Structure formats: C-alpha cells, structure tokens
Amino acid sequence: MNDAQVIALAQDALMTTMLVAAPILIVSLVIGMLVSVFQAMTQINEVTMTFVPKILGVFAVSALVGPWMIGTMVNYTSRLLTALPELAH
C-alpha cells in the first residue's frame, strides 16, 4: 500500500461520511435557525424550545432518507472490502 492509496481511501471515507451525515445536519441546522429567528421575533428566551422540533425533523429525515444512507454505506463497505486484497500487496 503506497501513499496515494492511503490518501484515496481516507478521502473516500471522509466524502462518504459527509454525504451520509449531510441530510440530518442540514435539517437540524435549518430547524435551529428557524426556531432562533422565531425566538428573536417573539423575545422568547427558552433554551429547550429547539429540542422537540429538531428531534422531530431528524426523525423525519432519517425515516425518509434512511434507506439511501444505508445503501450508500453498504456500497462504500463493499467497495472497500473488494479492494482489500489489492491493498494488501
């Protein structure tokens, strides 16, 4: 295994991780921003107000995008395991 292969593996792992995590993180960010704007407009300073909408949003996105996320991770794992004999030499 040479340096280029290690860098390619690390890059592929990071890209897959970002791709799989992005939908949940984006929904959580958008919901947090919307609740913060609502709190600023109404001058309600309740810290725990963002938790329930974020939990519901993350659950909904996980239910909708979950099969795609699992498929992406299975695809990455199968590519990695297929390339393993080549990397051992």
C-alpha positions in Angstrom: 0.0 0.0 0.0 1.5 3.3 -1.0 0.8 6.9 0.0 -1.6 7.5 -2.9 -3.8 4.6 -1.9 -3.9 5.7 1.7 -4.9 9.2 0.7 -7.5 7.9 -1.7 -9.0 5.6 1.0 -9.1 8.5 3.5 -10.6 10.9 1.0 -13.3 8.4 0.0 -14.1 7.7 3.7 -14.4 11.4 4.5 -16.6 12.1 1.4 -18.9 9.1 2.2 -19.2 10.3 5.9 -20.0 13.8 4.8 -22.5 12.6 2.2 -24.3 10.4 4.7 -24.4 12.9 7.5 -25.3 15.9 5.4 -29.1 15.5 5.3 -29.5 15.2 9.0 -27.1 18.0 9.8 -28.7 20.4 7.2 -32.2 19.7 8.6 -31.1 20.2 12.1 -29.3 23.5 11.2 -32.3 24.9 9.3 -34.7 24.0 12.1 -32.4 25.5 14.7 -32.1 28.7 12.7 -35.9 29.0 12.1 -36.6 28.5 15.8 -33.9 31.0 16.7 -35.5 33.6 14.4 -38.9 32.9 15.9 -37.5 33.3 19.4 -35.8 36.6 18.4 -39.0 37.9 16.9 -41.2 37.0 19.9 -38.5 37.6 22.5 -39.0 34.1 24.0 -35.7 33.1 25.5 -36.3 29.4 26.2 -33.3 27.3 25.6 -35.1 24.0 25.4 -37.5 25.2 22.7 -35.3 23.9 19.9 -35.1 20.3 21.1 -38.5 19.0 20.1 -38.6 20.4 16.5 -35.0 19.2 15.9 -35.8 15.7 17.2 -38.9 15.5 15.0 -37.1 16.9 12.0 -34.2 14.5 12.4 -36.6 11.6 12.9 -38.5 12.5 9.7 -35.3 12.9 7.6 -34.0 9.6 9.0 -37.2 7.9 8.0 -37.2 9.4 4.5 -33.5 9.3 3.7 -32.5 6.3 5.9 -32.6 3.7 3.1 -30.4 5.8 0.9 -28.0 6.4 3.7 -27.8 2.6 4.5 -27.4 1.9 0.8 -24.5 4.4 0.5 -22.7 2.9 3.5 -23.2 -0.7 2.2 -21.9 0.4 -1.2 -18.8 2.0 0.4 -18.2 -1.0 2.6 -18.5 -3.4 -0.4 -16.1 -1.3 -2.5 -13.6 -1.2 0.4 -13.8 -5.0 1.0 -13.5 -5.7 -2.7 -10.3 -3.5 -2.9 -8.8 -5.0 0.3 -6.8 -7.8 -1.5 -5.3 -5.3 -3.8 -4.3 -3.0 -1.0 -2.6 -5.8 0.9 0.1 -6.2 -1.7 
